[in-house]
Amino acid sequence: MARVLPDTQIRALLGKVIIGASDTCVRINAYEVRLGNRVRFDSTGEELDMAPGNFLEIEPGELVAVTSLESLDFTRATLEKLGKPGIMALITPTTTMMREGFLFSSTKVDAGYRGVLNWAIRNSSIKAIRLQHGERIFKLTLFELEADEAPEQFYGEGDRDYYQGTEGIRTSARMLPASIPDAKVVRRSERKIDPKKQLQEAGSPFNYIGTELIQLNGKFEVVQNTVTALKQEFSTLQANLEQKIITETATLSGKLTELKESLATKIKDVFKDEFDLFVGRKLFQFYGSLLATAATLIAIYKWVIEAAPRPRQALIFLLIGVAAAFFAFFIPWLLKKKA
């Protein structure tokens, strides 16, 4: 029956079955495999080198393919030199990595495999996590097979052993047809799925994101209700203000109309009184002046006719006409020029 190799027998395999190994990585019943020299980010497809002293940063939810620093040689030829029918192994994550939020899938290494190991690591925490080049991240549990447990064909001896001799990142060997008819695709019905519930049920870190989104959505609803209430209050205030402006404008317009009519009446009355008074005064002055002038002219005429000889009467009247014309035209012109 296959048996788990203890630390003493694991050390005997270092440099022969586990290439590039370190004695410090040997544990009680396992060898701790370290982070190697190549990484590939699933989100961007970038494949980069990891040099000694560098750190790999994995964002929350990010899936990264990595290589082991060690390489394995489980081939038939190598194991026959060691007198062993066959060796296989199980790969499991260390509990330290699991405590920090890394998600790994456990797998096995078949008898006959040769090359570095590839794994996919997902960061299920809510913050970016960093791994140092050469950091121990997986446990390799080795099983020594009995003669009757050794496979007839070791890994690498068949035509479909795609990953044999892996040195860097080897992408998936799964192949799909270039064109798949839609009728042959089985998918869920087009029903509405609650994205918040879907995130909560997806596991870490998506359940955390779903919870945060629900809380944020609740806050948005509170803000939305507050904004709606403020909008309704503003609409009511606006309607009241518009009605008040209309009412006050109508009242002011009525008062202005009344004031205009009252002012027009007062101006009309005052103008009429002043006009009547002015016209009466001017008529009185005119008629008075006219009577005085007529009386004066009659008196002068009378005096000239009776006192002056006939030859001089025409001369006197001529002088009086000239004097009247002088006072009528020249005196007003002189006064206007002085002004």
C-alpha beads as a LAMMPS data file, in Angstrom:
LAMMPS data file: protein, C-alpha beads

339 atoms
338 bonds

1 atom types
1 bond types

-500.0 500.0 xlo xhi
-500.0 500.0 ylo yhi
-500.0 500.0 zlo zhi

Masses

1 110.0

Atoms # bond

1 1 1 0.000 0.000 0.000
2 1 1 1.269 3.497 -0.840
3 1 1 2.806 5.216 2.142
4 1 1 3.419 8.866 2.986
5 1 1 7.126 9.667 3.081
6 1 1 8.407 11.221 6.320
7 1 1 10.943 14.015 6.578
8 1 1 13.940 11.692 6.720
9 1 1 13.063 10.008 3.429
10 1 1 12.089 13.306 1.809
11 1 1 15.577 14.655 2.514
12 1 1 17.019 11.660 0.615
13 1 1 15.089 12.849 -2.479
14 1 1 16.385 16.446 -2.453
15 1 1 18.429 17.229 -5.525
16 1 1 17.346 13.954 -7.181
17 1 1 13.535 13.926 -7.275
18 1 1 13.000 17.465 -5.978
19 1 1 15.400 19.652 -7.962
20 1 1 16.477 23.047 -6.590
21 1 1 15.156 22.089 -3.143
22 1 1 16.088 23.488 0.259
23 1 1 16.470 21.456 3.424
24 1 1 14.654 24.210 5.350
25 1 1 11.461 23.438 3.397
26 1 1 11.247 19.842 4.624
27 1 1 8.427 19.402 7.127
28 1 1 7.176 16.413 9.119
29 1 1 5.341 14.663 6.282
30 1 1 5.697 17.128 3.414
31 1 1 7.942 19.440 1.465
32 1 1 6.911 23.134 1.256
33 1 1 7.129 24.315 -2.337
34 1 1 8.193 27.936 -2.931
35 1 1 7.046 30.729 -5.275
36 1 1 9.087 30.610 -8.472
37 1 1 10.264 32.755 -11.357
38 1 1 7.186 33.308 -13.575
39 1 1 3.684 34.729 -13.021
40 1 1 0.716 35.267 -15.328
41 1 1 -2.189 37.641 -14.564
42 1 1 -5.488 36.196 -15.778
43 1 1 -7.205 39.609 -15.990
44 1 1 -4.688 41.063 -18.481
45 1 1 -2.927 37.995 -19.881
46 1 1 0.458 39.454 -18.883
47 1 1 3.246 36.950 -18.150
48 1 1 6.120 38.446 -16.176
49 1 1 9.378 37.401 -14.568
50 1 1 9.790 37.119 -10.798
51 1 1 13.395 37.767 -9.818
52 1 1 14.828 37.061 -6.344
53 1 1 13.956 39.902 -3.979
54 1 1 10.780 40.834 -5.898
55 1 1 7.218 40.709 -4.566
56 1 1 4.062 39.579 -6.348
57 1 1 1.011 41.791 -5.649
58 1 1 -2.408 40.215 -6.127
59 1 1 -5.443 42.511 -6.088
60 1 1 -8.752 41.467 -4.425
61 1 1 -10.522 38.942 -6.647
62 1 1 -7.483 38.627 -8.956
63 1 1 -6.493 35.210 -10.329
64 1 1 -2.755 34.690 -10.910
65 1 1 -0.923 31.651 -12.287
66 1 1 2.481 31.018 -10.677
67 1 1 5.350 28.552 -10.994
68 1 1 7.254 26.690 -8.320
69 1 1 10.870 27.480 -7.584
70 1 1 11.560 23.747 -7.434
71 1 1 11.088 21.278 -10.280
72 1 1 10.112 17.614 -9.882
73 1 1 11.423 14.480 -11.551
74 1 1 9.039 11.562 -10.988
75 1 1 10.121 9.754 -14.192
76 1 1 10.526 5.996 -14.286
77 1 1 14.262 6.208 -15.059
78 1 1 15.032 8.468 -12.083
79 1 1 13.013 6.365 -9.629
80 1 1 14.546 3.086 -10.843
81 1 1 17.973 4.503 -9.940
82 1 1 16.653 5.077 -6.432
83 1 1 15.086 1.617 -6.278
84 1 1 11.550 2.928 -6.069
85 1 1 8.662 1.594 -8.198
86 1 1 6.976 5.006 -8.336
87 1 1 6.223 8.266 -6.504
88 1 1 3.162 10.504 -6.748
89 1 1 2.270 13.567 -4.685
90 1 1 -0.627 15.731 -3.460
91 1 1 -0.411 19.529 -3.463
92 1 1 -2.296 21.440 -0.757
93 1 1 -2.049 25.082 0.360
94 1 1 -0.344 25.990 3.603
95 1 1 -2.656 27.107 6.391
96 1 1 -0.741 30.387 6.607
97 1 1 -1.752 31.287 3.053
98 1 1 -5.367 30.294 3.719
99 1 1 -5.504 32.522 6.805
100 1 1 -4.585 35.539 4.676
101 1 1 -7.387 34.963 2.175
102 1 1 -5.719 32.982 -0.625
103 1 1 -7.813 30.420 -2.449
104 1 1 -5.980 27.396 -3.888
105 1 1 -7.231 24.235 -5.499
106 1 1 -5.624 21.061 -4.227
107 1 1 -4.372 18.730 -6.937
108 1 1 -2.008 15.828 -7.481
109 1 1 1.210 15.126 -9.330
110 1 1 1.149 11.891 -11.299
111 1 1 3.941 9.360 -11.261
112 1 1 6.258 10.096 -14.158
113 1 1 5.773 13.906 -14.180
114 1 1 8.836 16.061 -14.833
115 1 1 9.019 19.870 -14.666
116 1 1 8.053 22.841 -12.492
117 1 1 4.601 23.073 -10.969
118 1 1 1.918 25.592 -12.033
119 1 1 -0.956 26.725 -9.817
120 1 1 -3.690 29.331 -9.935
121 1 1 -3.971 31.557 -6.860
122 1 1 -6.990 33.790 -6.179
123 1 1 -7.017 36.586 -3.613
124 1 1 -10.354 36.252 -1.812
125 1 1 -9.650 39.023 0.717
126 1 1 -10.701 42.659 0.440
127 1 1 -7.187 44.069 0.193
128 1 1 -4.152 43.528 -2.031
129 1 1 -1.803 40.788 -0.812
130 1 1 1.898 40.438 -1.616
131 1 1 3.994 37.279 -1.930
132 1 1 7.767 37.289 -1.931
133 1 1 9.834 35.385 -4.445
134 1 1 10.880 32.100 -2.802
135 1 1 8.090 32.241 -0.188
136 1 1 6.677 28.837 0.845
137 1 1 3.078 28.623 -0.354
138 1 1 2.220 24.907 -0.991
139 1 1 2.788 21.610 0.717
140 1 1 3.876 18.660 -1.364
141 1 1 2.882 15.387 0.278
142 1 1 4.861 12.510 -1.306
143 1 1 3.526 8.962 -1.633
144 1 1 5.812 6.047 -2.411
145 1 1 3.987 3.445 -4.484
146 1 1 4.333 -0.301 -4.084
147 1 1 5.267 -2.365 -7.108
148 1 1 1.673 -3.388 -7.748
149 1 1 0.529 0.248 -7.406
150 1 1 2.912 1.667 -9.987
151 1 1 1.063 2.614 -13.217
152 1 1 1.654 0.677 -16.396
153 1 1 2.344 3.932 -18.206
154 1 1 3.969 6.794 -16.321
155 1 1 3.034 10.404 -17.011
156 1 1 5.069 11.714 -19.941
157 1 1 5.106 8.388 -21.737
158 1 1 1.784 9.052 -23.506
159 1 1 0.846 11.340 -26.380
160 1 1 -1.583 13.463 -24.362
161 1 1 0.756 14.404 -21.504
162 1 1 0.774 18.080 -22.438
163 1 1 2.350 19.435 -19.255
164 1 1 5.420 17.203 -19.189
165 1 1 8.673 19.174 -19.039
166 1 1 7.004 22.442 -17.972
167 1 1 9.543 25.192 -17.264
168 1 1 7.492 28.391 -17.080
169 1 1 3.743 29.034 -17.188
170 1 1 1.964 26.405 -19.280
171 1 1 -1.551 27.457 -20.292
172 1 1 -4.522 25.122 -20.162
173 1 1 -4.551 22.287 -22.652
174 1 1 -8.344 22.202 -22.834
175 1 1 -9.487 22.760 -26.422
176 1 1 -12.867 23.930 -27.750
177 1 1 -14.144 23.962 -31.335
178 1 1 -13.572 27.247 -33.126
179 1 1 -17.293 27.541 -33.851
180 1 1 -19.974 26.171 -31.545
181 1 1 -23.583 26.147 -32.840
182 1 1 -25.859 28.093 -30.526
183 1 1 -28.362 25.222 -30.506
184 1 1 -25.773 22.998 -28.803
185 1 1 -25.079 25.444 -25.978
186 1 1 -26.956 24.734 -22.750
187 1 1 -27.496 27.871 -20.704
188 1 1 -29.886 29.186 -18.113
189 1 1 -33.170 30.749 -19.150
190 1 1 -33.217 34.511 -19.565
191 1 1 -34.684 35.283 -16.178
192 1 1 -33.792 38.229 -14.078
193 1 1 -31.194 37.523 -11.403
194 1 1 -30.753 39.811 -8.431
195 1 1 -27.086 40.886 -8.768
196 1 1 -26.815 41.633 -5.050
197 1 1 -27.973 38.135 -4.141
198 1 1 -25.690 36.644 -6.772
199 1 1 -22.692 38.458 -5.301
200 1 1 -23.585 37.410 -1.763
201 1 1 -23.768 33.776 -2.780
202 1 1 -20.557 33.840 -4.839
203 1 1 -18.225 33.532 -1.859
204 1 1 -15.344 35.711 -0.775
205 1 1 -14.535 38.427 -1.742
206 1 1 -17.727 38.871 -3.753
207 1 1 -20.028 38.299 -0.771
208 1 1 -18.273 41.186 0.981
209 1 1 -18.749 43.343 -2.109
210 1 1 -22.436 42.327 -2.248
211 1 1 -22.933 43.262 1.413
212 1 1 -21.230 46.617 0.886
213 1 1 -23.367 47.287 -2.192
214 1 1 -26.556 46.505 -0.266
215 1 1 -25.539 48.886 2.522
216 1 1 -24.552 51.519 -0.015
217 1 1 -27.843 51.031 -1.845
218 1 1 -29.675 51.571 1.454
219 1 1 -27.803 54.821 1.968
220 1 1 -28.639 55.868 -1.578
221 1 1 -32.328 55.147 -0.910
222 1 1 -32.221 57.347 2.212
223 1 1 -30.575 60.137 0.223
224 1 1 -33.064 59.650 -2.620
225 1 1 -36.028 59.860 -0.228
226 1 1 -34.558 62.979 1.349
227 1 1 -34.005 64.568 -2.059
228 1 1 -37.569 63.633 -3.110
229 1 1 -38.987 65.200 0.061
230 1 1 -36.905 68.341 -0.467
231 1 1 -38.032 68.473 -4.098
232 1 1 -41.697 68.223 -3.094
233 1 1 -41.214 70.858 -0.392
234 1 1 -39.452 73.121 -2.865
235 1 1 -42.250 72.615 -5.407
236 1 1 -44.855 73.556 -2.783
237 1 1 -42.810 76.589 -1.738
238 1 1 -42.388 77.608 -5.366
239 1 1 -46.138 77.293 -6.029
240 1 1 -46.953 79.334 -2.900
241 1 1 -44.388 81.952 -3.863
242 1 1 -45.740 82.204 -7.407
243 1 1 -49.313 82.573 -6.102
244 1 1 -48.191 85.218 -3.608
245 1 1 -46.346 87.114 -6.350
246 1 1 -49.459 86.998 -8.569
247 1 1 -51.704 88.205 -5.706
248 1 1 -49.309 90.968 -4.636
249 1 1 -48.839 92.069 -8.254
250 1 1 -52.603 92.260 -8.811
251 1 1 -53.039 94.262 -5.571
252 1 1 -50.182 96.617 -6.459
253 1 1 -51.546 97.030 -9.976
254 1 1 -54.965 97.956 -8.562
255 1 1 -53.417 100.459 -6.169
256 1 1 -51.325 101.996 -8.947
257 1 1 -54.422 102.300 -11.144
258 1 1 -56.312 104.007 -8.337
259 1 1 -53.362 106.303 -7.654
260 1 1 -53.068 107.137 -11.351
261 1 1 -56.757 107.981 -11.628
262 1 1 -56.665 110.028 -8.429
263 1 1 -53.537 111.881 -9.520
264 1 1 -54.992 112.542 -12.966
265 1 1 -58.156 113.942 -11.386
266 1 1 -56.155 116.174 -9.029
267 1 1 -53.895 117.410 -11.828
268 1 1 -56.932 118.085 -13.969
269 1 1 -58.674 120.016 -11.206
270 1 1 -55.562 122.018 -10.326
271 1 1 -54.797 122.761 -13.968
272 1 1 -58.377 123.845 -14.575
273 1 1 -58.367 126.181 -11.555
274 1 1 -55.004 127.653 -12.455
275 1 1 -55.990 127.991 -16.104
276 1 1 -59.245 129.729 -15.250
277 1 1 -57.408 132.040 -12.845
278 1 1 -54.624 132.738 -15.372
279 1 1 -57.061 133.376 -18.203
280 1 1 -59.207 135.620 -16.030
281 1 1 -56.187 137.622 -14.874
282 1 1 -54.811 137.968 -18.402
283 1 1 -58.192 139.037 -19.801
284 1 1 -58.582 141.569 -17.041
285 1 1 -55.128 142.965 -17.715
286 1 1 -55.732 142.980 -21.472
287 1 1 -59.043 144.754 -21.338
288 1 1 -57.779 147.144 -18.703
289 1 1 -54.714 147.968 -20.783
290 1 1 -56.847 148.323 -23.878
291 1 1 -59.221 150.770 -22.177
292 1 1 -56.348 152.765 -20.705
293 1 1 -54.595 152.959 -24.100
294 1 1 -57.795 153.969 -25.850
295 1 1 -58.514 156.658 -23.260
296 1 1 -54.969 157.965 -23.530
297 1 1 -55.092 158.035 -27.296
298 1 1 -58.428 159.857 -27.253
299 1 1 -57.081 162.416 -24.774
300 1 1 -53.946 162.989 -26.882
301 1 1 -56.038 163.280 -30.013
302 1 1 -58.308 165.694 -28.348
303 1 1 -55.411 167.816 -27.051
304 1 1 -53.656 167.881 -30.409
305 1 1 -56.785 168.850 -32.298
306 1 1 -57.631 171.667 -29.920
307 1 1 -54.184 172.960 -28.932
308 1 1 -51.972 172.582 -31.965
309 1 1 -52.329 174.416 -35.239
310 1 1 -53.517 172.321 -38.133
311 1 1 -50.153 172.183 -39.943
312 1 1 -48.491 170.721 -36.835
313 1 1 -51.160 168.146 -36.029
314 1 1 -49.894 165.669 -38.685
315 1 1 -46.320 166.022 -37.392
316 1 1 -47.348 165.375 -33.816
317 1 1 -49.290 162.238 -34.755
318 1 1 -46.290 161.018 -36.823
319 1 1 -43.943 161.461 -33.860
320 1 1 -46.380 159.615 -31.592
321 1 1 -46.492 156.682 -34.126
322 1 1 -42.728 156.539 -34.354
323 1 1 -42.396 156.544 -30.544
324 1 1 -44.986 153.769 -30.231
325 1 1 -43.171 151.646 -32.815
326 1 1 -39.875 152.275 -30.990
327 1 1 -41.261 151.123 -27.656
328 1 1 -43.078 148.176 -29.278
329 1 1 -40.043 146.716 -31.096
330 1 1 -36.742 148.215 -29.994
331 1 1 -37.164 148.142 -26.228
332 1 1 -38.057 144.332 -26.031
333 1 1 -35.077 143.590 -28.342
334 1 1 -32.727 145.550 -26.125
335 1 1 -33.971 143.856 -22.945
336 1 1 -33.558 140.385 -24.543
337 1 1 -29.963 141.213 -25.606
338 1 1 -29.032 142.304 -22.092
339 1 1 -30.476 139.134 -20.658

Bonds

1 1 1 2
2 1 2 3
3 1 3 4
4 1 4 5
5 1 5 6
6 1 6 7
7 1 7 8
8 1 8 9
9 1 9 10
10 1 10 11
11 1 11 12
12 1 12 13
13 1 13 14
14 1 14 15
15 1 15 16
16 1 16 17
17 1 17 18
18 1 18 19
19 1 19 20
20 1 20 21
21 1 21 22
22 1 22 23
23 1 23 24
24 1 24 25
25 1 25 26
26 1 26 27
27 1 27 28
28 1 28 29
29 1 29 30
30 1 30 31
31 1 31 32
32 1 32 33
33 1 33 34
34 1 34 35
35 1 35 36
36 1 36 37
37 1 37 38
38 1 38 39
39 1 39 40
40 1 40 41
41 1 41 42
42 1 42 43
43 1 43 44
44 1 44 45
45 1 45 46
46 1 46 47
47 1 47 48
48 1 48 49
49 1 49 50
50 1 50 51
51 1 51 52
52 1 52 53
53 1 53 54
54 1 54 55
55 1 55 56
56 1 56 57
57 1 57 58
58 1 58 59
59 1 59 60
60 1 60 61
61 1 61 62
62 1 62 63
63 1 63 64
64 1 64 65
65 1 65 66
66 1 66 67
67 1 67 68
68 1 68 69
69 1 69 70
70 1 70 71
71 1 71 72
72 1 72 73
73 1 73 74
74 1 74 75
75 1 75 76
76 1 76 77
77 1 77 78
78 1 78 79
79 1 79 80
80 1 80 81
81 1 81 82
82 1 82 83
83 1 83 84
84 1 84 85
85 1 85 86
86 1 86 87
87 1 87 88
88 1 88 89
89 1 89 90
90 1 90 91
91 1 91 92
92 1 92 93
93 1 93 94
94 1 94 95
95 1 95 96
96 1 96 97
97 1 97 98
98 1 98 99
99 1 99 100
100 1 100 101
101 1 101 102
102 1 102 103
103 1 103 104
104 1 104 105
105 1 105 106
106 1 106 107
107 1 107 108
108 1 108 109
109 1 109 110
110 1 110 111
111 1 111 112
112 1 112 113
113 1 113 114
114 1 114 115
115 1 115 116
116 1 116 117
117 1 117 118
118 1 118 119
119 1 119 120
120 1 120 121
121 1 121 122
122 1 122 123
123 1 123 124
124 1 124 125
125 1 125 126
126 1 126 127
127 1 127 128
128 1 128 129
129 1 129 130
130 1 130 131
131 1 131 132
132 1 132 133
133 1 133 134
134 1 134 135
135 1 135 136
136 1 136 137
137 1 137 138
138 1 138 139
139 1 139 140
140 1 140 141
141 1 141 142
142 1 142 143
143 1 143 144
144 1 144 145
145 1 145 146
146 1 146 147
147 1 147 148
148 1 148 149
149 1 149 150
150 1 150 151
151 1 151 152
152 1 152 153
153 1 153 154
154 1 154 155
155 1 155 156
156 1 156 157
157 1 157 158
158 1 158 159
159 1 159 160
160 1 160 161
161 1 161 162
162 1 162 163
163 1 163 164
164 1 164 165
165 1 165 166
166 1 166 167
167 1 167 168
168 1 168 169
169 1 169 170
170 1 170 171
171 1 171 172
172 1 172 173
173 1 173 174
174 1 174 175
175 1 175 176
176 1 176 177
177 1 177 178
178 1 178 179
179 1 179 180
180 1 180 181
181 1 181 182
182 1 182 183
183 1 183 184
184 1 184 185
185 1 185 186
186 1 186 187
187 1 187 188
188 1 188 189
189 1 189 190
190 1 190 191
191 1 191 192
192 1 192 193
193 1 193 194
194 1 194 195
195 1 195 196
196 1 196 197
197 1 197 198
198 1 198 199
199 1 199 200
200 1 200 201
201 1 201 202
202 1 202 203
203 1 203 204
204 1 204 205
205 1 205 206
206 1 206 207
207 1 207 208
208 1 208 209
209 1 209 210
210 1 210 211
211 1 211 212
212 1 212 213
213 1 213 214
214 1 214 215
215 1 215 216
216 1 216 217
217 1 217 218
218 1 218 219
219 1 219 220
220 1 220 221
221 1 221 222
222 1 222 223
223 1 223 224
224 1 224 225
225 1 225 226
226 1 226 227
227 1 227 228
228 1 228 229
229 1 229 230
230 1 230 231
231 1 231 232
232 1 232 233
233 1 233 234
234 1 234 235
235 1 235 236
236 1 236 237
237 1 237 238
238 1 238 239
239 1 239 240
240 1 240 241
241 1 241 242
242 1 242 243
243 1 243 244
244 1 244 245
245 1 245 246
246 1 246 247
247 1 247 248
248 1 248 249
249 1 249 250
250 1 250 251
251 1 251 252
252 1 252 253
253 1 253 254
254 1 254 255
255 1 255 256
256 1 256 257
257 1 257 258
258 1 258 259
259 1 259 260
260 1 260 261
261 1 261 262
262 1 262 263
263 1 263 264
264 1 264 265
265 1 265 266
266 1 266 267
267 1 267 268
268 1 268 269
269 1 269 270
270 1 270 271
271 1 271 272
272 1 272 273
273 1 273 274
274 1 274 275
275 1 275 276
276 1 276 277
277 1 277 278
278 1 278 279
279 1 279 280
280 1 280 281
281 1 281 282
282 1 282 283
283 1 283 284
284 1 284 285
285 1 285 286
286 1 286 287
287 1 287 288
288 1 288 289
289 1 289 290
290 1 290 291
291 1 291 292
292 1 292 293
293 1 293 294
294 1 294 295
295 1 295 296
296 1 296 297
297 1 297 298
298 1 298 299
299 1 299 300
300 1 300 301
301 1 301 302
302 1 302 303
303 1 303 304
304 1 304 305
305 1 305 306
306 1 306 307
307 1 307 308
308 1 308 309
309 1 309 310
310 1 310 311
311 1 311 312
312 1 312 313
313 1 313 314
314 1 314 315
315 1 315 316
316 1 316 317
317 1 317 318
318 1 318 319
319 1 319 320
320 1 320 321
321 1 321 322
322 1 322 323
323 1 323 324
324 1 324 325
325 1 325 326
326 1 326 327
327 1 327 328
328 1 328 329
329 1 329 330
330 1 330 331
331 1 331 332
332 1 332 333
333 1 333 334
334 1 334 335
335 1 335 336
336 1 336 337
337 1 337 338
338 1 338 339
